[in-house]
Amino acid sequence: MKKPVWQNILPAFWPGLLLLLGTLTVRAAQFTNSNITLPFTLNGVMAVGDYDNDGRLDLAITGISEAGLYQTSIYHNDGGGNFSLAYTNVSGANQSTLVWVDLDNDGRLDLVVSGTAGDTAGLTQIWRNTGSGFVQVPTSLPGTFNSAMAVGDFDNDGLPDLLIGGGTSTTLFRNLGHFGFTTNGTPTLPGAQSGDAQFADFDNDGWPDVALGYLSSIAITTNNSYVAGIFGNQGGTNFNLTSLVPNAAEGRMGVADFNNDGRLDIGMVGQSPFLATFLANTGGGVFTPTSVVPVSNFNAGFRPTGVLFGDFDNAGLLDVVVGTRRGLIEYLANQGNGIFSLTDVGIATGNSAFNPPVAIGDLFGDGRLAVIYSGDDAAYNRGTFIYRNTTPVTNTPPTAPDHLFSSPATNGARVTLSWTTATDAQTPTVGLTYNLRVGTVPGGCDIVSPHSDPVTGRRRVVATGNAGQRLFAYLQKLPINTTYYWSVQAIDGGLAGGPWAPEATFSTRPRLAGDINGDGIVDQNELRAIYASYLQTSPYLTMTNTAGLGSSQVTFSAGNDGGLVFSVLTSTNLTDWQYLGPATTQYLFNDVNAGATPTRYYRLTYP
């Protein structure tokens, strides 16, 4: 029997849980200050992405400038460790979320920021990347105080959708294309104010689920704990609460397969108490704690600003970087089996910065994940600092997947795309994720954008693949009579993209009349099902007293009590129909081809 969701709640403290400081031999990456300093931003967030497709990761940051302006800025990675200011918009957001995403599938990263423009005024802005600059797109999307925002294609139509949470509710916005969004047919979930939000396929069924941290409307009184909720995606139309897991108040959350078992796990850090908690996904909606690691205290008003997973030492396991109070960036090394240990490796040791934002990415193109944060350094100098990863081992991209296959694609049915595994020198095969692109031209991405270079495979965002760890993906709502070109690449623990598999194609076609399951064949069972429904729902079109089938002269009664005149059509394939003549109450007609092969079918239509 399936467990009730409340049996999946885990207490805030677990007896017998290992404390992780002391006896372990700690694996750890090494970091050094690159002496690259960009302007300081207070109480903001950062996002790393290659907005101009030049192969180098750029940096966007929003928050409050030293001049007190709510400001969003984009810094271009010029190479060689140099960054230059490319764009500034004096309408940024505080207590916010910032995401690079190709919203219109044109191959260029757009920028979405959601948060507040003051103490309470909410805003969500979309900045469209035109290729020659950024243009703000008019939108009615709401913003919330202490916003939680996520991007993911929850209905598998190829367009990235938005989730915006905060206060007492979280809203899903379906992407209609051309930067239009709707809430029609989308559910409303509980609020996640001062928490976090993620799209992630926790049950590997092909439909992205939703994880919401710090559910203020579902507080658990036991141990004064707050909870995070996992909401299972029910085929892109609804979400059901499947799991509740503990989460300290006002926390941040990261999702990754940290134990390499093929299922997405959760890492959370929050205040009261000040702990980093790691929970393994054991299947069936159950998340089991594997590590609880004390982290630096957050004074009143201070919150963690990120839980960022990545293989920082290129050893095949996902470590985590956590942004904590006063500019202190803490690095927790993965020791295996879901066990994490706080290292003595210093990334950033700052002072008195309020909620310093943190981000990661291979900014130097050297196969190592660097760390960026904005705050005060140890000498109280304010700025945005980049810490270079000097780990001796360099990450190498994975190989290409193989054996691309697509199911028959018909109007109204979803397409299933599948492939076989890739390999990687550092990341175990089971730890790889996969990234899909689909377009209407060779190498195109106008149906599904991969956020990667369509030729080299180099990632344009710092994220796992859009297909997760699955070896398949669903795609639906495709236009008919169209040929599609698609490929897939693997993404490793260092968040590097491998080469694309040789491109494959599939085509959509109209569904055959009577083809209930969309396999392109009208079988005998489907004919029986159609005819049974036909008799029940259309008494005026019932064909009875049939005689002469197989000969050139056929007779039947039309059951036309209303005196209407219908048309008799014939076909050999149930797709192409020819008119034979009118039918009233009784119809006698000659069909000189009735006795020939292939089999001939007849139907009545009105008029």
N, C-alpha and C positions, 0 to 999 in steps of 0.2 A: 504494500500500500504506500502511496506517495505521502511523504511527510508534510504536515501543515507547514506553512511558511514560518510560523513562529517557532517551530522546532529547529529551524536553521539559525536562530539568533544565538550568537556566542557571547558569553559574559565579557566584561571589560578586562578581567584578569583571569588567567587560567592557571590552576595549580600544577606544579611540576614543570612548567614551561622553562626551557633552558635560558639562563642569562648568558649573554654572548660575549662578555668581556673577560679576557684572562688567558684561557688555555689554548685557544686556537692559533694556528699559524696563519696570519692574515695575508691573503692575496690582495694586492693593491696596485692601482695605477699611480703615476707620478705627475705632478702638475707644477708649473712655474709661471710666475707673472710675466706676461709677454710685454709689459710696459705699453700696451695699447690702451689708451684711456679716451673714452668718448664722454659726452656730457652726461651729467647726473640726472636721474629721473626718480622722483619720490612716489612711493605707493603705487607703482605701476606694474606692467607686465611686459615681457619680451617674446618675440617669435622670430625664428630663423627660417629663411627660405630664399631660394634663388629666383628673384622676381624678374630678372632680365635674361634668364636662360643663357648665361655665359659660363656656366659650370662652377661658379663660386657662390657659396651661401652668404646671403646678405642678412641684415638685422633690422627688424622693426621694433620700436619701443614706444609705449604710451604711458602717460601718467602726468605728474605735475613737475614742471621744470623748476630750476632754481629761482627763476623770475616769478614763480607762482602761476604759470599758465598751464591750462589743461592742453596737452600737446601730444600729437603723434608724429614721430619722425622715422624716416627710413634711411639707413646707412648702407651705402654700396660697398661691397667688398672689392677693392681694387687689386687684390693680390699682393703677395709679399708682406702680408700682415698689415696692410694699410686699408683704412676705411674712410669714406668721405660722405658728408651729408648729401643725400639725393633729393629728399622731399620732406617738407614740414607742413603740418596742418594744425593750426591753432584752434582745435576743437577736439582734443583728445579726451581720454576717459580715465577716471580714478576708480579704484576698487574694481578692476575690469578683467576682461579676457580678450586675447588677441590671437587671431588665427590666419595663417596663409592658406588659401584654398582656391582652386580653379572652379569658381561657381558656374561659369557658363561653358566649360569644356572647350575653351579656345586655345589651350596649351600655355596660358599665362596665369600666374598666380595672382589672385585678387586678395584684398586684405579686409578682414571683418573685425571690428572692435565693438565690444559691448560692455557697458558699465555705467558710470555716472559722470555727469559734467559738473557736478557740485556735490553738496552733501546728500541730496536726495533725488535730484533730477536724473532720470535714466535716459540712456541713448544707446542705439545700435546703429553703427555706420558701416556701409559697404563702399569700399574704394575699388573701383574697376580698373584693372591694369589694361591700358589700351595698347601697350607696346612702346608708346612714346611718352607715357606719363600716367598719372592716376587721376581719375575723375570720380567724384562722389556720386553714387547712384541714389536717387530719391527712394526712400523706403518708409513704410509705416511700422517696421519691426520695433518692438518695445525694448527698452533698456531697463535694467534693474540695479538696485543698490547691491554691492558685493555680488556681481553677476557670476553665474556659472554657465558657460556656453560650450557646446560641442558641435562637431560637424561630422556627418556620416550619411550614407545613402540607405535610410532605413526601409525604403520600399523597393529597392533594387531596380530602379528605372534608369540608373546611370548618372543622375544629377545629385550632387551633394545637398542634403537637407540640413537644417539648423535646429538646434535645441537651445533654448534660452531659459534659464532658471534663476530663481531668486525670490525672496519673500515667501509666500505661501503656495506658489504653484510653479510648475515647469511646463513650458509649451513647446510642442513640436511644430515646426514650420516646413511644409512640403515645398520643395523647389519645383516651380513650374517652368523653369527656363527663362532666359532673358532677364534674370534678376527679379523675377516675380515669385512671391511666396504666398501660401495659403494655409489656414488651419482647418479648412473644411475636411472632415473625415479623419482628423488626427486627434489623439487623446490628450488630456491634460494630466500631468503627473504631479506628485507632491513637490513642494518647494525645496530648494537646496541653497539657501542664502548662506554666504560665507563658507560654502563648501566647494564641491567640484562636480563635474559631469563628464562622462565618457560614453562614446558608442563603442561597443565591443561584443563580439560573438562568443559569449561564454559557453554556450552549449554546442558550438560548431555545427549548427543546422543551416547555415547560409543566410541567416537573417540577423543583422546587427541588433543586439540588446542594448539597454541603457543602464548605466551605473550612476547613481546620484549619491553624493556624499553629504553628510550633515543634514539629514532630513528634519528640519525644525518642526514639522507638523507631525512627526512620528517619533517623539522622544520616548525612550525607555527609561523607566524610573530606577530599574535595578542598577546599582552602582553609579547612579546619576549619569548614565551613558547615553550618548546619542548614537544613531545608527546610520549606515549607508544602505541603500536599497538597490537590488538588482531587479530590473523589470524586463521580463522575457518578451521578445518580439514575436507576435502571433501572425506571421505572414504579411507584415507591412501594414496592417490595418489597426492593430491594437497591441497594448502592452499590459502584461499581467505581472504583479509583484510575485517573484519567485524566491527571493532570499533577502534576509536582513542580516547584516554583519556589523560588528561594532566599529565605531568611528569616533574619535575624540572631537569635541566641539571645535567648530571653525577650522576644519582640517583641509588638507589637500590629498589627492588620490592619484595613483598611477596604475596602469593596467599593463601587464606583461606576463609572459610564460617564464617566470624566474627559475623554475625547477625542470624545465625542458621535458615536460610530459605530454605536450600537445594541447594543453588547456590553459586558457588565460587566467592568471592569478591577479591578486590585488595587493598593492602596497599603500598604506595610508600613514599620514603623520598629522598630528594636531596638538592642541593645547588642552590642558586640564584633563588628564595628565599629559606630560610632554614626552610622547612615545612615537616611535616608528613601528608600525604593526604590519606584518606580512602574513597574508592568508592564502593558502594553496587551494585551488579549485579542484576538489576531489570528485566532481561530477554530481549530477542530480540536484543542483542548486545548493550544494553544501560547500562552505569555505572553512578550512581548518587552519588555525594559527600555526605557523612554523617558527616565527621569531618575533620577539618584542624587544626593541632596542631603545634605551633612553637617549634622548637627544637634548640639545640645549634648551633651557627654559625660554619661554616667550613671555616677556613682561606684559602687563595689561595693555591691550591694544595691539600687540604684536601677534602675527599669525605666520604659519609656514607659507611659503610662496611657490612650492613646487615639489613634486615627487617624480623625478626624471630617470627612467630606466635606460641603460645602455651598457654595452660591454666595453667599459673604459680601459681595461687592461688587456683586451683582445685575447682572453683565455677561454672563451666559449660559454661563459655564464654572465647573466645580466646583473650588473651592479646598479646602484642607485645614488643619485645626488639629490640632496634635500636642501632647500633654501630655508634657513631659520632666522632667528632674530639678530639684530645688530650687525647685519652684513656677514654673518658666519655661514659659510657654505660647507655642509658636512657630507662626507663621502662614506657610504656604507658598502663594503665589499661583500660579494656573494661567495660564500664558502662551500656551496653545494647543498643539496637536499633542502633548499629553502631556508638556509641559515645565513643570516647577515651579521656582520660585525662592523662596529664603528672603528674606523682606522685613525691613526695618528697622522695621516697624510693631510697636510694643510692645503686647502684650495684657496680660500679667502678668509682672512681674519679681520673683520671690520669692527666699526664702532657706531652705535646709535643711529643706524639707518632704519627708517620705519618700513617694515614689510618689504625688504629688498627683493626685486624680481630676479629670477635666475633662468637661464636657458642653456642648451647644449647643442653642439653640432661640429662637424668636421670643417671648421672655418679655414683651416690652412691646407686642406686637400692632401693631408699626409697619412690618412688612414687611422686617425686618432680623434676621439671626441674631446673637443675643448669645452670649457665652462665659461659662461658670461654672467656677470651679475652687476647690478647697479646699486651703489650705496656708498658707505664710507670705508676707507681702508683703515689699517691699524693706526695711522698717523692723522686720522680725522680728515683726510683729503677726500672730497666727494667726486664721484665719477662713475662711469660704466666701465668695468674692468674685464679684460679677457685673459683667462688663465689657460696656457697651452699645455696640452697633454704630452708629456715626454716619455711615456711608457716605451721601453725598448722594442716591443713587438708591434709590428704594423699590421693593421687589418687588411685582408685581401677580399675582394668581392666574391660572392658565390658563383657557381656555374649556372647555366641556363636550364630551366625545366625542359621536359621532353614530352613527346606523344600528345600533342594538343588535339582535343576532340570536342566536337559540339553535337548536341542532340538535335533532332529535327526541330526546326523553328517554324511555327505557324501562327497566324493571327490570333491574338488573345491568349496564347500560351507562353510560358516563360522558356527561355533558352538556358540550357545547362552547359557550361563550359568546364572542361576538366583537363588535367595534365598530370604528369608524374614528377617526382621529387627532384630537387637540385641537391648539390653538395657544396660544402664550404670547408676551408682549411681550419677555421677557428670555431665556427658555430656548428653544433651537432645538427644533423639533418632535421630532426624533429623540432628544433628551435627556430628554423627558418620560417619567414612569412612570405606571402606571394602577392604580387602586384599586377593588376590587370589593366590593359588598355584596349579600347574598342573604338573603331572609327568607320566612316563610310568611304574612306579613301585609303590606299596603302600607307601604313605608318601613322594613320590618323588617330585622334583621341576625342572627336566631337561627340561620341556617345558615352564613353567612360574615360575620364582623364586619369593618368597614372601618377601625375606629379613627378614625373621622371623624364629625362631626355629620351625622345622616341628612337634615337639612334644609339647613343652610348649607354643608356640605362642609368646614368648618374642621377641620383635623387635630387629633387628640387625642394623637398621638405624633409624635416628630421622626424620620421615617423615610420611605423611598420607598414606593410603592404595592405592595400584596400581589400584583399581577399583573406586577410588573416593567415592562420596556419593551415587552412583548408586546401585541398587539391581540387577544388571545384568552386564555381560561382554561379549564381542565378542572375539572369537579366530578363526583364519583362517590359511590356508596353512599347515594344519596338514597332516602328512603321513597317508595313508589309511591302512586298515586292522590292526588297532592297538587299544588296550584298554588303556584308560587314567584314572588316579586316581586324584581326585581333592577335594579341600575343600576351605573354606573361613573363615576368622576371621574378627572381628570388631576392629577398631582403634579409641580411644577416643581423647578428646582434649588435654590430657596430653601426647599424642603420644605413649600410651601403647597399646600393642596388647593383645586381649583376647584369650580364648581357641578356638581351631579349631572346626568347625562343624563336625559331623560324616562324614567320607569320602564317596564320591559318585564316580561312574564310568560312562563312556560313551565310545562308540566304533565308530571308523570310518570304513566305508565300501565303496567299489566302487559304483559309481553312476549307477543306472539301465539305460540301453539303452532307450532313449526317456523320461527320467525323467528330465524335464526342470527345475522345481523349487526345485529339490533336496530333496523332501519329502519322497522318497522311494517308491512312487506309480506312475505308468504311467496311468493317467486318460484319459477319452475320449477327453477332450479338448487338452491335450498334443499330443495325436495321430493325431488329426486334424491339429494342428499347424505343426507338423513334416511332415505330408503328403503334406500339402500345400507348404512348403518350398522345399520338395523333388521333387514335380512336376515342380517347377519353376527353380530349379538349376540343376536338373539331368535328362534332357530329354531322355537320352539313357537308363535310368532305370525306365521309366514310365510303370506301370502295367495297361494295358487296356484290354477291351473285356473279362473281367473275367467272367467265368461261372463255375457252379458246386461247389461253396463254400458250405461246409457243407456235401458234399457227398464225396465218396472215389475217384472221378475222377474230377480233376480241370483243367481248360484250361484258359490261359491268353496270351496276347501278350506283349512282353518285350519292344517294342519301340526301338529296337536295330538297328538303321540305320547304325551303323558302322560295323556291322558284328562281333562284339566281343562276346565272350562266357562268360556268367556270371553264378554264382551259385545260386541255390534256397535253402534257409534255412527255417526251421520251428521251432517254439517254442511255449510253453504254458505259458511262464512267461516273455517273452521279454528279458531274461537274458541268459538262456541256449539255444543255437541254435544247430540244427542237420542238416546235409547236406542231401538233397533229390536228387539232380542231377543237370546237366547243363541246362542253358537256352539260347536259341538263339532267333531269331525274334519271333517265336511262340513256346510255351512250353505246352505240355500235360503230366500230371503226375498222378500217382495213390498214394493216401494217405489213407491207410486203416483206420487210426485213425481220419480222418477229421470229421466224424459225432459224435464223442464221446466228452465227457467233460473231462477236461476244454477246453475252446476255444483255437483253434490253430491259430497261426499267421504265415505269410510267408514274406520273404524279399529276395531281390536280392543283391548280393555283387559281387564285381570284385576284383580279378579274381575268 
